[in-house]
């Protein structure tokens, strides 16, 4: 253990004495941080969305309208059949499927009435 500490200390001394190596040790990680921090974004834009509306109420239509109005999603199809949605998903026509289950509005009202 003592040998490892001595070796590490001598390496630190070499890095501190050599200005070019010191600059590399300090600047390269900083530059990588700047470049790579902006390389990955988790922003969703114009994502093709298939809607499976099994409720067919004004609330479910309003939810779909809000998704479409956000600009993040593009409604690429709609039906009451999950099988059609799966076909479109497997074909690569859509990236996401929004499924609105039966009695969505009723369950939503029931949940909020207890509050």
MIZATOR-990696 format. One line per field, with one value per atom (N, C-alpha, C): residue number from 1; chain; atom name; x negated, y, z. Coordinates in steps of 0.02 Angstrom, whole numbers. Each point is the difference from the previous one (the first is absolute). Layout:
N
nr [NUM / ...]
kette [A / ...]
atom [CA / ...]
X [X / ...]
Y [Y / ...]
Z [Z / ...]
//
This chain:
115
nr [1 / 1 / 1 / 2 / 2 / 2 / 3 / 3 / 3 / 4 / 4 / 4 / 5 / 5 / 5 / 6 / 6 / 6 / 7 / 7 / 7 / 8 / 8 / 8 / 9 / 9 / 9 / 10 / 10 / 10 / 11 / 11 / 11 / 12 / 12 / 12 / 13 / 13 / 13 / 14 / 14 / 14 / 15 / 15 / 15 / 16 / 16 / 16 / 17 / 17 / 17 / 18 / 18 / 18 / 19 / 19 / 19 / 20 / 20 / 20 / 21 / 21 / 21 / 22 / 22 / 22 / 23 / 23 / 23 / 24 / 24 / 24 / 25 / 25 / 25 / 26 / 26 / 26 / 27 / 27 / 27 / 28 / 28 / 28 / 29 / 29 / 29 / 30 / 30 / 30 / 31 / 31 / 31 / 32 / 32 / 32 / 33 / 33 / 33 / 34 / 34 / 34 / 35 / 35 / 35 / 36 / 36 / 36 / 37 / 37 / 37 / 38 / 38 / 38 / 39 / 39 / 39 / 40 / 40 / 40 / 41 / 41 / 41 / 42 / 42 / 42 / 43 / 43 / 43 / 44 / 44 / 44 / 45 / 45 / 45 / 46 / 46 / 46 / 47 / 47 / 47 / 48 / 48 / 48 / 49 / 49 / 49 / 50 / 50 / 50 / 51 / 51 / 51 / 52 / 52 / 52 / 53 / 53 / 53 / 54 / 54 / 54 / 55 / 55 / 55 / 56 / 56 / 56 / 57 / 57 / 57 / 58 / 58 / 58 / 59 / 59 / 59 / 60 / 60 / 60 / 61 / 61 / 61 / 62 / 62 / 62 / 63 / 63 / 63 / 64 / 64 / 64 / 65 / 65 / 65 / 66 / 66 / 66 / 67 / 67 / 67 / 68 / 68 / 68 / 69 / 69 / 69 / 70 / 70 / 70 / 71 / 71 / 71 / 72 / 72 / 72 / 73 / 73 / 73 / 74 / 74 / 74 / 75 / 75 / 75 / 76 / 76 / 76 / 77 / 77 / 77 / 78 / 78 / 78 / 79 / 79 / 79 / 80 / 80 / 80 / 81 / 81 / 81 / 82 / 82 / 82 / 83 / 83 / 83 / 84 / 84 / 84 / 85 / 85 / 85 / 86 / 86 / 86 / 87 / 87 / 87 / 88 / 88 / 88 / 89 / 89 / 89 / 90 / 90 / 90 / 91 / 91 / 91 / 92 / 92 / 92 / 93 / 93 / 93 / 94 / 94 / 94 / 95 / 95 / 95 / 96 / 96 / 96 / 97 / 97 / 97 / 98 / 98 / 98 / 99 / 99 / 99 / 100 / 100 / 100 / 101 / 101 / 101 / 102 / 102 / 102 / 103 / 103 / 103 / 104 / 104 / 104 / 105 / 105 / 105 / 106 / 106 / 106 / 107 / 107 / 107 / 108 / 108 / 108 / 109 / 109 / 109 / 110 / 110 / 110 / 111 / 111 / 111 / 112 / 112 / 112 / 113 / 113 / 113 / 114 / 114 / 114 / 115 / 115 / 115]
kette [A / A / A / A / A / A / A / A / A / A / A / A / A / A / A / A / A / A / A / A / A / A / A / A / A / A / A / A / A / A / A / A / A / A / A / A / A / A / A / A / A / A / A / A / A / A / A / A / A / A / A / A / A / A / A / A / A / A / A / A / A / A / A / A / A / A / A / A / A / A / A / A / A / A / A / A / A / A / A / A / A / A / A / A / A / A / A / A / A / A / A / A / A / A / A / A / A / A / A / A / A / A / A / A / A / A / A / A / A / A / A / A / A / A / A / A / A / A / A / A / A / A / A / A / A / A / A / A / A / A / A / A / A / A / A / A / A / A / A / A / A / A / A / A / A / A / A / A / A / A / A / A / A / A / A / A / A / A / A / A / A / A / A / A / A / A / A / A / A / A / A / A / A / A / A / A / A / A / A / A / A / A / A / A / A / A / A / A / A / A / A / A / A / A / A / A / A / A / A / A / A / A / A / A / A / A / A / A / A / A / A / A / A / A / A / A / A / A / A / A / A / A / A / A / A / A / A / A / A / A / A / A / A / A / A / A / A / A / A / A / A / A / A / A / A / A / A / A / A / A / A / A / A / A / A / A / A / A / A / A / A / A / A / A / A / A / A / A / A / A / A / A / A / A / A / A / A / A / A / A / A / A / A / A / A / A / A / A / A / A / A / A / A / A / A / A / A / A / A / A / A / A / A / A / A / A / A / A / A / A / A / A / A / A / A / A / A / A / A / A / A / A / A / A / A / A / A / A / A / A / A / A / A / A / A / A / A / A / A / A / A / A / A / A / A]
atom [N / CA / C / N / CA / C / N / CA / C / N / CA / C / N / CA / C / N / CA / C / N / CA / C / N / CA / C / N / CA / C / N / CA / C / N / CA / C / N / CA / C / N / CA / C / N / CA / C / N / CA / C / N / CA / C / N / CA / C / N / CA / C / N / CA / C / N / CA / C / N / CA / C / N / CA / C / N / CA / C / N / CA / C / N / CA / C / N / CA / C / N / CA / C / N / CA / C / N / CA / C / N / CA / C / N / CA / C / N / CA / C / N / CA / C / N / CA / C / N / CA / C / N / CA / C / N / CA / C / N / CA / C / N / CA / C / N / CA / C / N / CA / C / N / CA / C / N / CA / C / N / CA / C / N / CA / C / N / CA / C / N / CA / C / N / CA / C / N / CA / C / N / CA / C / N / CA / C / N / CA / C / N / CA / C / N / CA / C / N / CA / C / N / CA / C / N / CA / C / N / CA / C / N / CA / C / N / CA / C / N / CA / C / N / CA / C / N / CA / C / N / CA / C / N / CA / C / N / CA / C / N / CA / C / N / CA / C / N / CA / C / N / CA / C / N / CA / C / N / CA / C / N / CA / C / N / CA / C / N / CA / C / N / CA / C / N / CA / C / N / CA / C / N / CA / C / N / CA / C / N / CA / C / N / CA / C / N / CA / C / N / CA / C / N / CA / C / N / CA / C / N / CA / C / N / CA / C / N / CA / C / N / CA / C / N / CA / C / N / CA / C / N / CA / C / N / CA / C / N / CA / C / N / CA / C / N / CA / C / N / CA / C / N / CA / C / N / CA / C / N / CA / C / N / CA / C / N / CA / C / N / CA / C / N / CA / C / N / CA / C / N / CA / C / N / CA / C / N / CA / C / N / CA / C / N / CA / C / N / CA / C / N / CA / C / N / CA / C / N / CA / C]
X [-41 / 41 / -44 / -54 / -45 / -32 / -18 / -30 / 49 / 62 / 51 / 9 / 0 / 6 / -60 / -60 / -60 / 1 / 20 / 5 / 52 / 56 / 52 / -25 / -35 / -27 / -50 / -43 / -50 / 35 / 53 / 38 / 33 / 27 / 30 / -53 / -59 / -54 / -20 / -2 / -18 / 53 / 63 / 54 / -1 / -11 / 0 / -59 / -57 / -60 / 5 / 34 / 6 / 65 / -7 / 58 / 46 / -29 / 41 / 44 / -30 / 39 / 52 / -17 / 48 / 59 / -14 / 54 / 44 / -29 / 40 / 43 / -28 / 37 / 59 / -8 / 54 / 48 / -26 / 43 / 40 / -29 / 35 / 65 / 2 / 64 / 51 / -24 / 45 / 31 / -42 / 25 / 49 / -15 / 46 / 66 / -2 / 62 / 42 / -32 / 37 / 30 / -38 / 23 / 53 / -13 / 45 / 63 / -1 / 60 / 54 / -19 / 50 / 11 / -35 / 6 / 65 / 22 / 61 / 56 / 55 / 60 / 55 / 43 / 56 / 65 / -5 / 57 / 38 / 65 / 43 / 31 / -8 / 28 / 31 / 62 / 35 / -3 / 12 / -1 / 66 / -3 / 62 / 34 / 62 / 38 / 64 / 13 / 62 / 45 / 63 / 46 / 50 / 5 / 51 / 49 / 55 / 51 / 57 / 2 / 53 / 56 / -7 / 50 / 48 / -24 / 41 / 42 / -30 / 36 / -33 / 32 / -29 / -66 / -7 / -63 / -56 / 13 / -52 / -18 / 50 / -15 / -40 / 16 / -38 / -73 / -10 / -68 / -40 / 30 / -33 / -15 / 47 / -10 / -58 / -7 / -56 / -67 / -1 / -62 / -18 / 49 / -13 / -21 / 30 / -14 / -68 / -29 / -64 / -57 / 6 / -54 / -52 / 4 / -48 / 22 / 65 / 27 / 39 / -2 / 39 / 45 / 66 / 47 / -5 / -25 / -12 / 55 / 48 / 55 / 38 / 62 / 41 / 51 / 15 / 52 / 16 / 46 / 16 / -34 / -39 / -31 / -74 / -18 / -71 / -40 / 33 / -35 / -24 / 42 / -21 / -59 / 2 / -55 / -64 / 4 / -60 / -28 / 44 / -23 / -39 / 28 / -33 / -66 / -1 / -61 / -54 / 18 / -48 / -23 / 43 / -19 / -47 / -4 / -43 / 33 / 66 / 36 / 8 / 4 / 7 / -53 / -14 / -49 / 32 / 60 / 34 / 73 / 31 / 72 / 29 / 52 / 36 / 65 / 9 / 61 / 42 / 61 / 48 / 50 / 1 / 43 / 74 / 41 / 72 / 11 / 52 / 21 / -54 / -42 / -52 / 30 / 51 / 31 / 34 / 35 / 35 / -49 / -55 / -50 / -35 / -9 / -31 / 45 / 64 / 49 / 5 / 1 / 5 / -61 / -59 / -61 / 0 / 22 / 0 / 57 / 54 / 56 / -16 / -48 / -18 / -50 / -25 / -51 / 32]
Y [-59 / 59 / 63 / -4 / 57 / 15 / -54 / 9 / 35 / -20 / 30 / 74 / 18 / 70 / 41 / -29 / 35 / 9 / -51 / 4 / 52 / 1 / 49 / 71 / 8 / 67 / 24 / -45 / 21 / 18 / -35 / 17 / 68 / 14 / 66 / 54 / -11 / 49 / 11 / -54 / 7 / 39 / -13 / 36 / 74 / 16 / 69 / 38 / -32 / 33 / 13 / -45 / 6 / 38 / 62 / 43 / -29 / -31 / -27 / -58 / -43 / -56 / 26 / 49 / 29 / 31 / 34 / 30 / -55 / -55 / -55 / -31 / -10 / -32 / 43 / 66 / 44 / 20 / 12 / 26 / -53 / -58 / -51 / -22 / -15 / -17 / 57 / 62 / 57 / 7 / -9 / 3 / -57 / -60 / -56 / 14 / 30 / 18 / 48 / 50 / 48 / -31 / -42 / -30 / -54 / -45 / -56 / 18 / 54 / 21 / 21 / 26 / 22 / -51 / -56 / -50 / -39 / -15 / -40 / 45 / -2 / 35 / -51 / 13 / -44 / 34 / 43 / 39 / -40 / -1 / -35 / 52 / -9 / 46 / -39 / 16 / -28 / -76 / -31 / -73 / -29 / -47 / -30 / -43 / 17 / -30 / -32 / -61 / -34 / -1 / 17 / 6 / -58 / -36 / -52 / 27 / 27 / 31 / -50 / -32 / -48 / 31 / 63 / 35 / 41 / 33 / 41 / 52 / 36 / 53 / 67 / 53 / 66 / 9 / -32 / 4 / -35 / -58 / -35 / 38 / 29 / 40 / 62 / 30 / 58 / -18 / -59 / -22 / -8 / -30 / -9 / 68 / 47 / 67 / 35 / -10 / 31 / -30 / -65 / -32 / 29 / 6 / 26 / 73 / 40 / 71 / 15 / -48 / 13 / 10 / -26 / 5 / -54 / -36 / -54 / -64 / -6 / -61 / 16 / -47 / 6 / -61 / 10 / -55 / -34 / -61 / -36 / -51 / -6 / -47 / -9 / -25 / -11 / -55 / -39 / -51 / -23 / -46 / -29 / -68 / -19 / -67 / 2 / -32 / -5 / -41 / -46 / -41 / 43 / 47 / 45 / 43 / 22 / 41 / -41 / -63 / -42 / -11 / -9 / -9 / 62 / 59 / 62 / 10 / -20 / 6 / -47 / -62 / -49 / 17 / 33 / 20 / 60 / 34 / 58 / 65 / -2 / 60 / 50 / -26 / 42 / -19 / 47 / -12 / -15 / 29 / -8 / -15 / -32 / -13 / 26 / 42 / 25 / -39 / -39 / -39 / 32 / 19 / 28 / -55 / -28 / -58 / 18 / -52 / 10 / 29 / 40 / 32 / 46 / 27 / 47 / 61 / 30 / 60 / -15 / -56 / -18 / -10 / -35 / -11 / 64 / 45 / 64 / 42 / 1 / 38 / -31 / -66 / -35 / 15 / 3 / 14 / 71 / 48 / 70 / 17 / -38 / 16 / -17 / -45 / -19 / 48 / 48 / 46 / 57]
Z [0 / 0 / 0 / 38 / 5 / -68 / -37 / -66 / -48 / 4 / -44 / 15 / 64 / 18 / -23 / 8 / -23 / -76 / -36 / -72 / -22 / 34 / -16 / 14 / 55 / 17 / -52 / -23 / -50 / -66 / -17 / -61 / 6 / 59 / 12 / -8 / 27 / -6 / -73 / -39 / -71 / -38 / 15 / -34 / 18 / 63 / 23 / -30 / -7 / -27 / -75 / -36 / -73 / -16 / -24 / -13 / -54 / -51 / -54 / 25 / 40 / 28 / 48 / 40 / 47 / -37 / -55 / -40 / -29 / -23 / -27 / 54 / 58 / 54 / 22 / -2 / 22 / -56 / -60 / -54 / -37 / -12 / -39 / 34 / 64 / 31 / -3 / 6 / -4 / -70 / -51 / -69 / -14 / 24 / -7 / 33 / 58 / 35 / -40 / -30 / -40 / -62 / -34 / -62 / 13 / 45 / 11 / 38 / 38 / 36 / -49 / -57 / -50 / -55 / 3 / -53 / 5 / 60 / 9 / 24 / -37 / 22 / 9 / 46 / 13 / -19 / -48 / -23 / -53 / 7 / -47 / -46 / -65 / -49 / -57 / -17 / -59 / -1 / 56 / 6 / -26 / -47 / -25 / 54 / 14 / 55 / -27 / 20 / -19 / 62 / -9 / 56 / -2 / 56 / 8 / 51 / -25 / 43 / 9 / 58 / 14 / 42 / 17 / 41 / -42 / -52 / -46 / 37 / 46 / 36 / -15 / 23 / -12 / 36 / 58 / 37 / -38 / -27 / -38 / -63 / -34 / -59 / 19 / 57 / 24 / 15 / 28 / 15 / -65 / -50 / -64 / -32 / 6 / -27 / 34 / 65 / 36 / -21 / -11 / -25 / -68 / -45 / -67 / 2 / 44 / 3 / 32 / 34 / 34 / -49 / -60 / -49 / 9 / 54 / 13 / -35 / -13 / -29 / -63 / -47 / -62 / -2 / 0 / -1 / -68 / -1 / -62 / -14 / 44 / -10 / 65 / -8 / 59 / -14 / 51 / -4 / 71 / 5 / 66 / 8 / -50 / 0 / 18 / 55 / 17 / -51 / -34 / -50 / -58 / -23 / -54 / 23 / 62 / 26 / 2 / 21 / 1 / -69 / -49 / -70 / -23 / 14 / -21 / 37 / 64 / 40 / -27 / -14 / -26 / -70 / -39 / -68 / 1 / 57 / 5 / -22 / -11 / -20 / 58 / 60 / 59 / 51 / 45 / 52 / 67 / 11 / 64 / -12 / 50 / -1 / 65 / -7 / 58 / 4 / 54 / 9 / 55 / -19 / 47 / 14 / 61 / 14 / 5 / -3 / 10 / 70 / 5 / 63 / 28 / -44 / 21 / 33 / -32 / 28 / 67 / 3 / 62 / 57 / -13 / 52 / 20 / -48 / 15 / 45 / -16 / 41 / 69 / 4 / 64 / 43 / -29 / 37 / 27 / -41 / 22 / 47 / 0 / 45 / 72 / 11 / 68 / 32 / -38 / 25 / 38]
//
